[in-house]
Amino acid sequence: RIQILFENMIRICSKRLLHKTRSNYCSNSSVSKHRSTGEYNVAIVGSGPAGFYTAQELLKCPDKTFNVDILEKSPVPFGLVRYGVAPDHPEVKNCISTFDEIATRTNVRFYGNVTVGRDVEIAELLERYHVVILAHGAGSDKKLGIPGENAKGCHGSGAFVGWFNGVPEHRHLEPDLTTSTIVPIIGHGNVALDCARILAAPLHHLNSTDISAHALDCLRRRQIKHVNLYGRRGLLQFQGTIKEVREFTKLEQVNLSVCSDNVSDVQQILPDIPRPKKRLTELLLKYTQKSDNNQSGISICLKFGWSPLEILTDSQNNVTGMVLRKNLITGDMLSPEITPTEDTVTLSCSTVITSIGYNVVKIPGVPFCDKTNRIPELYSRVLEHPDGSPVPGLYTSGWARRGSDGVMATTINDSVGTAQTILEDLEKHDRGSLTNGTVGDLLQDRNVKFVSFEEWKKLDAIEREKGKSFGKPREKIVDYNEMLSSAKDKEP
């Protein structure tokens, strides 16, 4: 009930905001005051929150019928809810019940294990669907652009999160958590905090979660004493949320500390900061006096004003250390000047985690701007190029539209906007007749082994049953072939 109330509240706020921000744009259009009725075919690329919430918004339209096909490159649905949410945040995964209800409707079909651009082209989707929505997210880690970044032991947060969440392509990551007692993490966002918490949390905190078995085995052998998170800017530019920071304070045998040279400067302007940022900053300031030396557990230290310069390696290209440079933070603390200094520090470590965001996945046939690393769009309409005209019938939502930022509420807001844009366009434009047949016909003709939602539920039941013996909600299958065979009721 709380999940439903939360989602509805976000939708109401989103629609009010969108009405205000888009009124000028829409006033120049010829949108009819009376919506026309009709039946429309919709293809959604990606089965994460952006895809499902956008589908939900369209399906709620009272005077239009939508037949929705959801295409997902993984054999399993739910995207970041399954593979991106930290295992100790099960409450965030409650939205799966909503997605289940959507996927089991008679006018919604799921096609798992289908890669758009390989198994089926965007042009082929546009020929068969009135609306194609790109909701495939941002799937590859951004690079720091420093020497040694490609060394063995330097992991992007996307890969690291995929490792402990059971993504098949990352199951062999095998981070070295025994050679060194320190793990540096570059980044101060929520994903960086998730990585730090999983590294430091007591095992009993993780045993009853759906963390992958191979990750839990690795964490049992860890020799970590310090997890340091480095950000190049100041306290007021911290990107994490207050909820994530508070979690560190509640973990047994974990000691949180904050290291910043601008505490007094921040304290002076604290009364003038908006309340949400003020509360977060007050919490961070509370831990600036704490020591990061905790011999009986693991220390978590948020360090401000540091930039990575180089990752050191041995003759086998294994990580052996990291060099960071101190930055001078001056001027307005809300928008400070960052000046590099000559001061550096060299850490001895065998694992480095970078968490500076993700790149939007390119799909062949979809316009893309390399300069912005985004799909060019206007109010979710995909454009031919940044200053070009909209591609008829092609839209985008979620991280694929705005990049890798925001929380679940942001995605819901995004989905509302995308759905409203689509409904507006369906009033104004008729794309004419479509090619007969669905994507399912194409996939069958090409012998693509797609996974239906009913087949996913078989795999889901197997994972849940496996998890029972370990006291976990599920034990994820992490082998791609085993996933397919379980879904298809065949021997691997």
Disulfide bonds with the S-S distance in Angstrom:
none
